[in-house]
Amino acid sequence: MEIRTKIQKSAFTTIEEEKNAIANLTQSVNNDFIDAVELIFHSKGRVIVTGIGKSANIGQKIVATFNSTGTPASFMHAADAIHGDLGIIQKEDVVICISKSGNTPEITLLIPLIKMLGNKVIGITGNLDSYLAKNSHFTIDVSVPKEACPNNLAPTSSTTAQLVMGDALAVCLLELRGFTSKDFAKFHPGGALGKKLYMTVEDLCSRNEVPIVGPEDNIKKVIIEISEKRLGMTAVIDKNTVAGIITDGDLRRMMQKEENFTNFTAAEIMSKSPKLINADELAIRALEIMQTHHITSLLVTKNDQYMGVIHLHDILREGII
């Protein structure tokens, strides 16, 4: 078999195996799962996630997902827990223990200690006959028919199932808490994702010059204003109201059409009914409007008063797209 074909076949088989494995997880959304979600939702403490080996790696990802979606969580490695880190668990905390077999020595030693502290344990395991399953307050079944590994050894389908159920817990809690995109933005202020969620038009336009002319201003003043403010356009303001916009393109088209334009006023050149956006809108919304209308700038208003311009370059500079 040609190596490229072999690679493709192997990848397809792996994806298919893991797809089938997680398809069966809907059966695990039972009373124990629902009770586990309600336990965490009503808890006044954090969620402590623990595990060992590959399950520990999955646990760290689940903790990250909890924290970013409004459920405070911390990770405690099962091996470190029995050597001093057990002190991370506080009175009101709920403990999620992840283990494929549910019988590893660290887990069998750790569970009684956690219960002795008085904390509730949610077990996520692929073995319902295991020590973990039988000694957890609530057990979530993540058993899979087989690993995607051809030798049925390397944790593949099983860790995917653990991760999916962790996501299911996090999303259920997110919805119960009424966690919104604004809440999400508070926990993701950095990078393009955060900027899409919290950066407003005012944040960007406030850094720019404010080009402005009146309807009766002559062509010379219009050109000077556009040149000095360096935004390729100017707003035309009449009695504190946006009357129109004049862009570089408007000037070029006027010069091509008219031989004698020196006496023209802004009102005679401007494009009426320009696209406006409120200063409180998200910058990503400004981008959507620009893309829809194939333009590169919008006039910004606040309380119906003109306050400046947001340009496509402002959005690009922030890495929002």
C-alpha positions, 0 to 999 in steps of 0.5 A, a space after each residue: 500500500 502506498 504510504 500516503 494512502 496508508 496514512 490517510 486510511 489510518 487517520 480516517 480509522 482513528 477519527 471514525 473510532 473516536 466518533 463512535 466512542 463519543 456517540 455512545 456518551 449520550 447514555 451517560 447523561 443520566 441521573 448521576 450526571 445531572 446530580 453532579 451538575 447540580 452539586 457543582 452549581 450549588 456548591 460555594 467552593 471550587 471544583 478540584 479536578 484530579 487524576 494521574 497519567 493521561 487522565 491528569 492531562 485531560 483534567 488540566 484541560 477540563 479545569 481550564 474550560 471550567 475557569 474560562 466559563 465561570 466555574 472556579 476550578 483547580 487541578 490537583 495531581 493524584 500522585 502529589 495529593 498523597 504527598 502533601 497537595 491534599 491541602 488544596 481541598 477546602 471545605 466547600 470544594 467538590 472533587 472530580 476524579 478522572 481515571 480510565 480503570 478507576 483502580 490505580 493505586 493513587 486513586 484507591 488511596 486518595 478517594 478515602 482521604 477526600 471523603 474523610 475530609 467531608 468533600 463530595 466526589 464525582 468519579 469519571 471512569 471507564 470502568 463501572 466495576 472499579 473502586 472509583 465508581 463504587 466509592 464516588 458519590 456520583 459516577 459518570 461513565 466514559 467507557 469506550 468499546 476500544 481505543 483508536 490505537 490499533 493495539 488497543 493500548 494507547 489512551 485515545 478514544 478513552 481520553 477523548 470521551 473524558 474530555 467530551 464529558 468534561 466539556 458537557 459538564 462545563 457547558 451545562 454549568 455555563 448555561 445554568 449560570 446564564 454566562 454570557 459573551 460579556 462574562 466570557 470576555 472578562 476572562 479572555 481579555 488578551 488576544 484576538 478572541 478577547 478583543 472581539 468580545 470587549 473592544 468597542 468602537 469608542 476604544 479605537 476611534 478615540 485614538 484618531 483625529 476627528 475630521 470635520 467640516 461644515 456644509 458651506 466650507 469650500 473645497 480648499 478647506 475640505 482638502 486640507 482637513 482630509 490631508 491633515 487628519 490623514 483618514 482619507 475622509 471627513 465628516 460634514 456636520 450641520 448644526 451638530 448633526 451628521 449631514 454627509 461624508 467626503 472621501 478621497 474617492 469623492 474628491 477624485 470623482 468630482 475632479 474628473 467630472 468637473 473642470 471648474 470646482 474651486 468654488 464648490 462647497 462641502 455640501 455639493 461634494 458630499 455623499 449623503 446618508 453615510 454609514 454610522 455606528 454607535 460608539 458603544 458597539 463592539 469593534 467587530 460589529 464595525 468590521 461586519 458593516 464595513 465588509 457588508 458595504 465594501 467600505 473602509 471607515 465609519 462615522 462614529 456617534 454617541 448620543 446622536 453626536 458625531 465623535 469621530 471615525 473608525 477605520 479598517 486599519 484600526 481593526 487590523 492593527 488590533 489583530 481582531 481579524 
